[in-house]
Amino acid sequence: MNSENVKSKFNVRKIAVTGILSALSIVLNFTTLGFIMIPGLSIQVTLMHIPVIIGAILEGPAAGAFIGLVFGLSSFYTAFTSPMPTAFAFRNPLVSVLPRILIGIVAYYVYYWLSKVMGKKRDAISIGTSAVLATTTNTLGVLGTIYIIYAKKYISALITLLGLPETTSPAYIFLSAVPNYIAEIVASILLCIPIVLAVRKIRN
């Protein structure tokens, strides 16, 4: 097989994988499949960022950024149909779209750098670390932009929604997300490592 055929095969594969993971991201966003409630705890684990991380590691930063864009646009659209008092913040693409694009970019370059340093024998560590930092990018990116742009308005919405004291600090925006963030870190590690390794094994 000549180099042009190989390149064409890889391009078709990249488009196919990107399309499938983008579609999965949309399905997760618009159905209950994208959320897992932990029994006995008020913790909701979001899974929409998982396809972005997997796509970035498998197919590169452009694919990851595109899947992140699809995730972000889905979230952006949902914000206009949601009755939640906090939905207004996600009608700003700086909150709902930009951090999701960055998930794919961070996931790829963290994985790329670590795989160069640690080698393929420790691929699971590289994938896991990439998943952790990409998830962190999503959480801090979304909450950080909300805090910078809408801190007072957003905390007022949370006070109304959750019945919090009127004196609740805007820092609660971050503090309230800690349990969910930890759960999403665990989920990203448990899902991304076996899926990426399995796909790599099939390809090889």
FENRAJO-V87747 format. One record per pair of residues at least 4 apart in sequence whose ideal C-beta (glycine too) atoms are under 6 Angstrom apart, sorted by the first residue. I is the first residue (numbers start at 1). J is the second residue. If there is no record, write none. Layout:
# FENRAJO-V87747
((I & J) (I & J))
This chain:
# FENRAJO-V87747
((1 & 5) (1 & 6) (14 & 59) (14 & 63) (17 & 59) (18 & 63) (18 & 66) (21 & 51) (21 & 55) (21 & 67) (22 & 67) (22 & 70) (24 & 51) (25 & 48) (25 & 51) (25 & 67) (25 & 70) (25 & 71) (26 & 74) (27 & 31) (28 & 33) (28 & 34) (28 & 47) (28 & 48) (29 & 34) (29 & 48) (29 & 74) (34 & 47) (34 & 48) (35 & 44) (36 & 45) (37 & 44) (38 & 43) (43 & 179) (43 & 180) (43 & 183) (45 & 183) (45 & 184) (45 & 187) (46 & 184) (48 & 71) (49 & 103) (49 & 138) (50 & 191) (51 & 55) (51 & 67) (52 & 64) (52 & 67) (52 & 68) (52 & 71) (52 & 103) (52 & 104) (53 & 107) (53 & 131) (53 & 134) (53 & 192) (54 & 192) (54 & 195) (55 & 59) (55 & 63) (55 & 64) (55 & 67) (56 & 64) (56 & 104) (56 & 107) (56 & 108) (57 & 107) (57 & 111) (57 & 196) (59 & 63) (60 & 108) (61 & 65) (61 & 105) (61 & 108) (64 & 104) (64 & 107) (64 & 108) (65 & 101) (65 & 104) (65 & 105) (68 & 100) (68 & 101) (68 & 103) (68 & 104) (69 & 101) (71 & 100) (72 & 96) (72 & 97) (72 & 100) (75 & 90) (75 & 96) (76 & 93) (76 & 96) (76 & 97) (78 & 82) (79 & 87) (79 & 90) (79 & 91) (82 & 87) (85 & 157) (85 & 160) (85 & 161) (86 & 157) (89 & 95) (89 & 146) (89 & 150) (89 & 154) (90 & 95) (90 & 96) (93 & 97) (94 & 98) (94 & 145) (95 & 142) (95 & 145) (95 & 146) (99 & 138) (99 & 141) (99 & 142) (102 & 106) (102 & 137) (102 & 141) (103 & 134) (103 & 137) (103 & 138) (106 & 110) (106 & 133) (106 & 134) (106 & 137) (107 & 130) (107 & 134) (108 & 112) (110 & 130) (110 & 133) (111 & 115) (111 & 126) (111 & 130) (114 & 118) (114 & 126) (114 & 129) (115 & 126) (118 & 122) (118 & 126) (124 & 193) (127 & 192) (127 & 193) (127 & 196) (128 & 189) (128 & 193) (130 & 134) (131 & 188) (131 & 189) (131 & 192) (132 & 185) (135 & 184) (135 & 185) (135 & 188) (136 & 140) (137 & 141) (139 & 181) (140 & 144) (143 & 173) (143 & 174) (143 & 177) (145 & 149) (146 & 150) (146 & 154) (147 & 151) (147 & 173) (150 & 154) (151 & 170) (155 & 170) (158 & 162) (159 & 164) (159 & 168) (164 & 168) (168 & 172) (171 & 175) (172 & 176) (177 & 181) (187 & 191) (188 & 192) (191 & 195) (192 & 196) (194 & 198))
